[in-house]
């Protein structure tokens, strides 16, 4: 079946969210009285579910407290300390004329909804999916599964677009194709090693690259 629907990650794909995310990570460490090791690269923790990140950073016993502190910070100020990647708005506008666009993010659903509205992208998207309070550690694969189920999509009808291994692996779990974007927080090696079907260099290239993927003319 032809591709009808494009699923977009949010952080590192549609929006440059590093300032707000890292600011709230640092706030959480300070609040808990924990020093951040100089060698720690916090950018590596942009994208995965927060519970997974704080489990690695602080250990199981501090996960719940850290997540609550972080989310309060992010709700109060961090979520809007972001910006559109150059070229994303016209790319999304062009793609929305041919495909249904949806967001699939590990960010809390309410945050994702507000950010998409604030940055002017919501009108181009038919659905915005994030995690809910009762399941904040939901995997990207599970999130994609909800979208496929809710919209009665087969895996061949949809493509996942994102910047991290979690996006690629989430698509693979459903035998979906994926596009790894190189302007976000994941590396070329990360996206290649996890099997992205296509790599996109810049937002302006997305419409042509999606057409190439749809036709089977892949460019890695």
C-alpha positions as a LaTeX table, in Angstrom:
\begin{tabular}{lrrr}
\hline
Residue & $x$ (\AA) & $y$ (\AA) & $z$ (\AA) \\
\hline
Unk1 & 0.00 & 0.00 & 0.00 \\
Unk2 & 1.24 & 3.55 & $-0.68$ \\
Unk3 & 2.59 & 5.80 & 2.04 \\
Unk4 & $-0.22$ & 8.00 & 3.34 \\
Unk5 & 1.02 & 9.08 & 6.78 \\
Unk6 & 4.21 & 10.55 & 8.21 \\
Unk7 & 4.97 & 10.28 & 11.92 \\
Unk8 & 7.31 & 12.96 & 13.27 \\
Unk9 & 9.33 & 12.97 & 16.45 \\
Unk10 & 9.30 & 16.37 & 18.15 \\
Unk11 & 12.58 & 17.03 & 20.01 \\
Unk12 & 15.46 & 17.28 & 17.55 \\
Unk13 & 13.22 & 16.78 & 14.52 \\
Unk14 & 10.60 & 19.52 & 14.41 \\
Unk15 & 11.90 & 21.71 & 17.23 \\
Unk16 & 15.31 & 22.62 & 18.62 \\
Unk17 & 14.43 & 22.05 & 22.27 \\
Unk18 & 17.89 & 21.68 & 23.81 \\
Unk19 & 17.91 & 24.94 & 25.85 \\
Unk20 & 14.72 & 24.14 & 27.77 \\
Unk21 & 15.46 & 20.44 & 28.24 \\
Unk22 & 19.04 & 20.83 & 29.44 \\
Unk23 & 18.06 & 23.78 & 31.63 \\
Unk24 & 15.49 & 21.59 & 33.41 \\
Unk25 & 17.94 & 18.70 & 33.72 \\
Unk26 & 20.38 & 21.05 & 35.45 \\
Unk27 & 17.60 & 22.45 & 37.66 \\
Unk28 & 16.69 & 18.90 & 38.70 \\
Unk29 & 20.28 & 18.04 & 39.62 \\
Unk30 & 20.62 & 21.24 & 41.66 \\
Unk31 & 17.30 & 20.64 & 43.45 \\
Unk32 & 18.40 & 17.13 & 44.43 \\
Unk33 & 21.86 & 18.34 & 45.49 \\
Unk34 & 23.64 & 16.25 & 42.87 \\
Unk35 & 26.72 & 17.47 & 41.01 \\
Unk36 & 26.83 & 16.98 & 37.25 \\
Unk37 & 30.05 & 15.21 & 36.22 \\
Unk38 & 32.11 & 17.36 & 33.85 \\
Unk39 & 32.41 & 14.52 & 31.36 \\
Unk40 & 28.63 & 13.93 & 31.19 \\
Unk41 & 27.06 & 14.82 & 27.84 \\
Unk42 & 23.45 & 15.66 & 28.73 \\
Unk43 & 22.51 & 15.95 & 25.06 \\
Unk44 & 22.53 & 12.16 & 24.94 \\
Unk45 & 19.44 & 12.21 & 27.14 \\
Unk46 & 17.29 & 14.31 & 24.82 \\
Unk47 & 14.69 & 12.02 & 23.31 \\
Unk48 & 14.36 & 8.90 & 25.51 \\
Unk49 & 11.58 & 8.65 & 28.12 \\
Unk50 & 12.53 & 10.64 & 31.21 \\
Unk51 & 12.27 & 7.64 & 33.52 \\
Unk52 & 14.88 & 5.80 & 31.47 \\
Unk53 & 17.21 & 8.79 & 31.44 \\
Unk54 & 17.01 & 9.51 & 35.17 \\
Unk55 & 17.38 & 5.81 & 35.97 \\
Unk56 & 20.73 & 5.87 & 34.19 \\
Unk57 & 21.74 & 9.23 & 35.64 \\
Unk58 & 20.59 & 8.91 & 39.26 \\
Unk59 & 19.58 & 5.33 & 39.98 \\
Unk60 & 16.18 & 3.74 & 40.56 \\
Unk61 & 15.55 & 5.26 & 43.99 \\
Unk62 & 15.54 & 8.85 & 42.69 \\
Unk63 & 13.64 & 8.38 & 39.43 \\
Unk64 & 10.18 & 9.46 & 40.61 \\
Unk65 & 11.41 & 12.55 & 42.45 \\
Unk66 & 13.63 & 13.61 & 39.56 \\
Unk67 & 10.86 & 13.22 & 36.99 \\
Unk68 & 8.46 & 15.32 & 39.07 \\
Unk69 & 11.01 & 18.11 & 39.60 \\
Unk70 & 11.94 & 18.10 & 35.92 \\
Unk71 & 8.33 & 18.20 & 34.70 \\
Unk72 & 7.43 & 21.09 & 36.98 \\
Unk73 & 10.39 & 23.05 & 35.61 \\
Unk74 & 9.53 & 22.13 & 32.03 \\
Unk75 & 5.88 & 23.08 & 32.46 \\
Unk76 & 6.70 & 26.44 & 34.02 \\
Unk77 & 9.31 & 27.61 & 31.52 \\
Unk78 & 11.31 & 24.93 & 29.71 \\
Unk79 & 8.73 & 23.86 & 27.12 \\
Unk80 & 8.78 & 27.20 & 25.31 \\
Unk81 & 12.56 & 27.64 & 25.43 \\
Unk82 & 12.79 & 26.18 & 21.95 \\
Unk83 & 12.76 & 27.19 & 18.29 \\
Unk84 & 11.78 & 25.84 & 14.89 \\
Unk85 & 14.60 & 24.33 & 12.88 \\
Unk86 & 15.31 & 26.40 & 9.81 \\
Unk87 & 13.31 & 25.02 & 6.89 \\
Unk88 & 10.92 & 22.90 & 8.96 \\
Unk89 & 7.87 & 25.10 & 8.50 \\
Unk90 & 7.94 & 25.10 & 4.67 \\
Unk91 & 8.84 & 21.40 & 4.59 \\
Unk92 & 5.88 & 20.50 & 6.81 \\
Unk93 & 3.60 & 22.77 & 4.81 \\
Unk94 & 4.64 & 21.05 & 1.57 \\
Unk95 & 4.34 & 17.52 & 2.98 \\
Unk96 & 0.90 & 18.19 & 4.49 \\
Unk97 & $-0.50$ & 18.69 & 0.98 \\
Unk98 & 0.25 & 15.04 & 0.14 \\
Unk99 & 0.36 & 13.14 & 3.44 \\
Unk100 & $-1.34$ & 13.03 & 6.80 \\
Unk101 & 1.15 & 14.29 & 9.37 \\
Unk102 & 1.19 & 13.15 & 13.00 \\
Unk103 & 3.49 & 13.68 & 15.96 \\
Unk104 & 4.87 & 10.68 & 17.89 \\
Unk105 & 6.90 & 11.97 & 20.85 \\
Unk106 & 8.03 & 10.68 & 24.23 \\
Unk107 & 7.21 & 14.13 & 25.60 \\
Unk108 & 4.08 & 14.45 & 27.76 \\
Unk109 & 1.06 & 14.81 & 25.50 \\
Unk110 & $-0.10$ & 18.13 & 26.99 \\
Unk111 & 3.36 & 19.67 & 26.50 \\
Unk112 & 3.52 & 18.48 & 22.90 \\
Unk113 & 0.08 & 19.90 & 22.12 \\
Unk114 & 0.96 & 23.30 & 23.58 \\
Unk115 & 4.33 & 23.48 & 21.84 \\
Unk116 & 2.92 & 22.56 & 18.44 \\
Unk117 & 0.32 & 25.30 & 18.81 \\
Unk118 & 2.83 & 27.86 & 20.09 \\
Unk119 & 5.28 & 27.32 & 17.24 \\
Unk120 & 2.60 & 27.32 & 14.53 \\
Unk121 & 2.88 & 23.71 & 13.41 \\
Unk122 & $-0.39$ & 22.30 & 14.76 \\
Unk123 & $-2.53$ & 23.30 & 11.72 \\
Unk124 & $-0.51$ & 20.93 & 9.50 \\
Unk125 & $-0.92$ & 17.89 & 11.77 \\
Unk126 & $-3.99$ & 15.71 & 12.05 \\
Unk127 & $-2.93$ & 14.16 & 15.38 \\
Unk128 & $-0.39$ & 14.78 & 18.14 \\
Unk129 & 0.57 & 11.78 & 20.28 \\
Unk130 & 2.68 & 11.99 & 23.42 \\
Unk131 & 2.83 & 10.01 & 26.65 \\
Unk132 & 0.17 & 10.29 & 29.35 \\
Unk133 & 0.51 & 10.69 & 33.11 \\
Unk134 & $-0.46$ & 7.09 & 33.79 \\
Unk135 & 2.29 & 5.73 & 31.50 \\
Unk136 & 5.12 & 8.23 & 31.31 \\
Unk137 & 7.69 & 5.58 & 30.43 \\
Unk138 & 5.80 & 4.39 & 27.34 \\
Unk139 & 8.23 & 3.31 & 24.63 \\
Unk140 & 8.30 & 4.80 & 21.16 \\
Unk141 & 7.28 & 1.40 & 19.77 \\
Unk142 & 4.17 & 1.38 & 21.97 \\
Unk143 & 3.36 & 4.96 & 20.99 \\
Unk144 & 3.61 & 4.11 & 17.29 \\
Unk145 & 1.44 & 1.07 & 17.91 \\
Unk146 & $-1.28$ & 3.29 & 19.38 \\
Unk147 & $-1.21$ & 5.51 & 16.32 \\
Unk148 & $-1.41$ & 2.59 & 13.91 \\
Unk149 & $-4.32$ & 1.14 & 15.87 \\
Unk150 & $-6.26$ & 4.39 & 16.34 \\
Unk151 & $-6.00$ & 5.38 & 12.68 \\
Unk152 & $-6.30$ & 1.86 & 11.25 \\
Unk153 & $-2.99$ & 2.14 & 9.47 \\
Unk154 & $-0.89$ & $-0.72$ & 8.16 \\
Unk155 & 2.88 & $-0.40$ & 8.72 \\
Unk156 & 3.47 & 0.03 & 4.98 \\
Unk157 & 1.26 & 3.13 & 4.95 \\
Unk158 & 3.33 & 5.04 & 7.50 \\
Unk159 & 6.91 & 6.30 & 7.85 \\
Unk160 & 8.60 & 7.37 & 11.11 \\
Unk161 & 10.82 & 10.47 & 10.95 \\
Unk162 & 13.18 & 11.15 & 13.84 \\
Unk163 & 16.68 & 11.92 & 15.05 \\
Unk164 & 17.40 & 9.15 & 17.56 \\
Unk165 & 17.77 & 5.38 & 17.65 \\
Unk166 & 14.50 & 5.15 & 19.62 \\
Unk167 & 12.60 & 6.47 & 16.60 \\
Unk168 & 14.23 & 3.99 & 14.24 \\
Unk169 & 13.81 & 1.03 & 16.60 \\
Unk170 & 10.21 & 2.01 & 17.31 \\
Unk171 & 9.47 & 1.88 & 13.59 \\
Unk172 & 11.33 & $-1.42$ & 13.17 \\
Unk173 & 9.20 & $-2.98$ & 15.92 \\
Unk174 & 6.24 & $-2.57$ & 13.55 \\
Unk175 & 8.18 & $-3.28$ & 10.35 \\
Unk176 & 7.71 & 0.34 & 9.33 \\
Unk177 & 10.16 & 2.36 & 7.28 \\
Unk178 & 12.04 & 5.19 & 8.92 \\
Unk179 & 13.92 & 8.38 & 8.07 \\
Unk180 & 16.81 & 9.49 & 10.27 \\
Unk181 & 17.32 & 13.26 & 10.34 \\
Unk182 & 20.83 & 14.61 & 10.79 \\
Unk183 & 20.07 & 18.04 & 12.28 \\
Unk184 & 18.92 & 16.70 & 15.66 \\
Unk185 & 20.54 & 15.07 & 18.68 \\
Unk186 & 21.47 & 11.67 & 17.29 \\
Unk187 & 24.64 & 11.00 & 15.33 \\
Unk188 & 25.06 & 9.66 & 11.81 \\
Unk189 & 26.57 & 6.49 & 13.31 \\
Unk190 & 23.62 & 6.04 & 15.68 \\
Unk191 & 21.05 & 6.30 & 12.91 \\
Unk192 & 22.98 & 4.12 & 10.48 \\
Unk193 & 23.79 & 1.41 & 12.99 \\
Unk194 & 20.15 & 1.05 & 13.99 \\
Unk195 & 19.01 & 0.72 & 10.40 \\
Unk196 & 17.33 & 3.94 & 9.28 \\
Unk197 & 16.01 & 3.33 & 5.77 \\
Unk198 & 17.04 & 6.79 & 4.64 \\
Unk199 & 19.07 & 9.69 & 6.05 \\
Unk200 & 18.01 & 13.29 & 5.52 \\
Unk201 & 20.60 & 16.05 & 5.68 \\
Unk202 & 18.37 & 19.10 & 6.19 \\
Unk203 & 14.67 & 19.98 & 6.59 \\
Unk204 & 14.46 & 21.44 & 3.08 \\
Unk205 & 15.31 & 17.99 & 1.68 \\
Unk206 & 12.47 & 16.17 & 3.45 \\
Unk207 & 9.81 & 16.39 & 0.68 \\
Unk208 & 12.19 & 15.04 & $-1.98$ \\
Unk209 & 13.62 & 12.40 & 0.34 \\
Unk210 & 10.16 & 11.16 & 1.35 \\
Unk211 & 9.23 & 10.94 & $-2.35$ \\
Unk212 & 12.43 & 8.94 & $-2.92$ \\
Unk213 & 11.62 & 6.58 & $-0.06$ \\
Unk214 & 8.06 & 6.18 & $-1.33$ \\
Unk215 & 9.30 & 5.23 & $-4.78$ \\
Unk216 & 11.97 & 2.88 & $-3.45$ \\
Unk217 & 14.92 & 5.02 & $-4.55$ \\
Unk218 & 16.66 & 5.11 & $-1.21$ \\
Unk219 & 19.64 & 7.29 & $-0.35$ \\
Unk220 & 21.48 & 6.38 & 2.81 \\
\hline
\end{tabular}
